[in-house]
């Protein structure tokens, strides 16, 4: 980031920041300041007053691809009254390779456990158990993973109506609200 020298001898930040280009050559979103400002119901003029700047600078900094220093992001955070994490964009939306691998193995484990649980024949249950053991060799922390929940099973009208028979005292309701 560059600075501009003032006649007073003090250096100040340039009024505009540079856009950031991602690896593939297109502009990459870095923040969501404009969306947060709109969600908070603040005008650009109100934010400009809070930041001690003009509306033109606010408009340019709201561009998602504008790279700005962390200190300026904290000024925006204070002006909008939200946690700084709400202003940031979560990377490119994809999981890191280790997290992605773990998610894939977890899904595999849930499927193997569901096959073992629902298999009608002993040979299929044994194959599912072997698969589970092999998965546990790779990732032992998955030993307590439960199978996928059964889907497509309809509830009877009796199941749906059971909640109506349960009484809840007003005291319990007020305790929940506190």
C-alpha positions as CSV (number, residue, x, y, z in Angstrom):
1,X,0.0,0.0,0.0
2,X,1.3,3.5,-0.8
3,X,1.1,6.7,1.0
4,X,0.8,10.3,-0.1
5,X,2.9,13.0,1.6
6,X,1.1,16.1,2.8
7,X,2.6,19.5,3.1
8,X,2.3,19.2,6.8
9,X,4.9,16.4,6.7
10,X,2.4,13.7,7.7
11,X,1.6,10.7,5.5
12,X,-2.0,9.6,4.8
13,X,-3.5,6.7,3.1
14,X,-4.5,7.0,-0.5
15,X,-8.2,7.5,-1.0
16,X,-8.5,4.4,-3.2
17,X,-7.3,0.9,-2.7
18,X,-6.4,-1.6,-5.4
19,X,-8.6,-4.4,-6.6
20,X,-7.3,-7.9,-6.0
21,X,-7.0,-10.4,-8.8
22,X,-7.3,-14.1,-8.0
23,X,-5.1,-16.9,-9.4
24,X,-7.3,-17.5,-12.4
25,X,-7.0,-13.8,-13.5
26,X,-10.5,-12.6,-12.5
27,X,-11.4,-10.3,-9.7
28,X,-11.8,-12.0,-6.4
29,X,-14.4,-10.8,-3.8
30,X,-12.6,-10.0,-0.5
31,X,-15.4,-8.5,1.6
32,X,-19.1,-7.9,1.7
33,X,-19.2,-4.4,3.2
34,X,-22.0,-3.1,0.9
35,X,-24.3,-6.0,1.7
36,X,-23.7,-5.6,5.4
37,X,-24.3,-1.8,5.2
38,X,-27.6,-2.4,3.4
39,X,-28.6,-5.1,5.8
40,X,-28.0,-2.7,8.7
41,X,-30.1,-0.1,7.0
42,X,-27.4,2.6,6.7
43,X,-27.0,5.0,3.8
44,X,-23.6,5.7,2.3
45,X,-23.9,9.2,3.6
46,X,-24.4,8.1,7.2
47,X,-21.4,5.7,6.9
48,X,-19.3,8.4,5.4
49,X,-20.0,10.6,8.4
50,X,-19.1,7.9,10.8
51,X,-15.9,7.1,8.9
52,X,-15.0,10.8,8.5
53,X,-14.8,10.6,4.8
54,X,-16.8,11.4,1.7
55,X,-19.5,9.3,-0.1
56,X,-17.2,8.8,-3.1
57,X,-14.6,7.0,-1.0
58,X,-17.3,4.9,0.7
59,X,-18.7,3.9,-2.7
60,X,-15.2,2.8,-4.0
61,X,-14.4,0.9,-0.8
62,X,-17.7,-1.0,-1.0
63,X,-16.5,-2.7,-4.2
64,X,-16.0,-6.3,-3.1
65,X,-12.7,-6.6,-5.0
66,X,-11.1,-3.6,-3.3
67,X,-8.2,-4.7,-1.1
68,X,-7.9,-2.5,2.0
69,X,-5.7,-2.7,5.1
70,X,-6.9,-4.4,8.2
71,X,-7.0,-1.1,10.1
72,X,-9.5,0.3,7.5
73,X,-11.6,-2.8,7.8
74,X,-11.7,-2.3,11.6
75,X,-12.9,1.3,11.0
76,X,-15.7,-0.1,8.8
77,X,-16.5,-2.6,11.5
78,X,-16.9,0.2,14.1
79,X,-19.0,2.3,11.7
80,X,-21.4,-0.5,10.9
81,X,-21.5,-1.9,14.4
82,X,-20.9,-5.5,13.4
83,X,-18.2,-8.1,14.1
84,X,-15.4,-7.8,11.6
85,X,-15.9,-11.5,10.5
86,X,-19.3,-10.5,9.0
87,X,-17.5,-8.1,6.6
88,X,-15.2,-10.8,5.2
89,X,-15.9,-13.3,2.4
90,X,-15.1,-16.9,3.3
91,X,-12.4,-17.7,0.8
92,X,-13.5,-19.2,-2.4
93,X,-16.3,-21.3,-0.8
94,X,-14.4,-24.6,-1.1
95,X,-13.1,-26.7,1.7
96,X,-9.4,-27.2,2.3
97,X,-8.1,-30.5,1.0
98,X,-7.8,-32.2,4.5
99,X,-11.3,-31.1,5.5
100,X,-12.7,-32.2,2.2
101,X,-11.1,-35.7,2.5
102,X,-12.4,-36.1,6.0
103,X,-15.9,-35.2,4.8
104,X,-15.7,-37.7,2.0
105,X,-14.5,-40.5,4.4
106,X,-17.2,-39.6,6.9
107,X,-19.9,-39.9,4.2
108,X,-18.4,-43.3,3.2
109,X,-18.5,-44.5,6.8
110,X,-22.1,-43.4,7.2
111,X,-23.0,-45.3,4.1
112,X,-21.2,-48.5,5.1
113,X,-22.8,-48.3,8.6
114,X,-26.2,-47.9,6.9
115,X,-25.6,-50.9,4.6
116,X,-24.5,-53.0,7.6
117,X,-27.6,-52.0,9.6
118,X,-30.1,-52.6,6.8
119,X,-28.6,-55.6,5.1
120,X,-30.9,-58.7,5.0
121,X,-28.2,-61.2,4.3
122,X,-25.2,-62.2,6.4
123,X,-22.6,-61.9,3.5
124,X,-23.6,-58.3,2.8
125,X,-23.4,-57.5,6.5
126,X,-19.9,-59.1,6.7
127,X,-18.7,-57.0,3.6
128,X,-20.1,-53.9,5.2
129,X,-18.3,-54.7,8.4
130,X,-15.0,-55.3,6.5
131,X,-15.5,-51.9,4.8
132,X,-16.1,-50.2,8.2
133,X,-12.9,-51.8,9.6
134,X,-10.9,-50.6,6.6
135,X,-12.3,-47.1,7.0
136,X,-11.4,-47.1,10.7
137,X,-7.8,-48.0,9.7
138,X,-7.6,-44.8,7.8
139,X,-9.5,-42.7,10.2
140,X,-10.0,-44.2,13.7
141,X,-11.9,-41.2,15.0
142,X,-14.9,-42.3,13.0
143,X,-15.6,-45.3,15.2
144,X,-18.7,-43.9,16.8
145,X,-20.3,-42.6,13.5
146,X,-23.9,-43.5,13.1
147,X,-25.5,-44.6,9.8
148,X,-27.5,-42.2,7.7
149,X,-31.0,-41.6,9.0
150,X,-33.7,-43.5,7.2
151,X,-35.5,-41.3,4.7
152,X,-38.8,-41.7,3.0
153,X,-40.5,-43.3,6.0
154,X,-43.8,-41.7,6.6
155,X,-45.0,-40.9,10.0
156,X,-48.4,-42.1,11.0
157,X,-51.1,-39.6,12.1
158,X,-50.6,-41.0,15.6
159,X,-46.9,-40.1,15.6
160,X,-47.7,-36.5,14.4
161,X,-50.4,-36.0,17.0
162,X,-48.3,-37.0,20.1
163,X,-47.1,-33.5,20.7
164,X,-50.6,-32.2,21.2
165,X,-51.1,-34.6,24.1
166,X,-48.1,-33.3,26.0
167,X,-48.8,-30.5,28.5
168,X,-46.4,-27.6,29.0
169,X,-46.8,-25.4,32.0
170,X,-46.6,-21.7,31.7
171,X,-43.7,-21.7,34.2
172,X,-41.7,-24.0,31.9
173,X,-42.5,-21.8,28.9
174,X,-41.3,-18.6,30.7
175,X,-38.1,-20.5,31.8
176,X,-37.4,-21.2,28.2
177,X,-37.8,-17.6,27.3
178,X,-35.3,-16.4,29.8
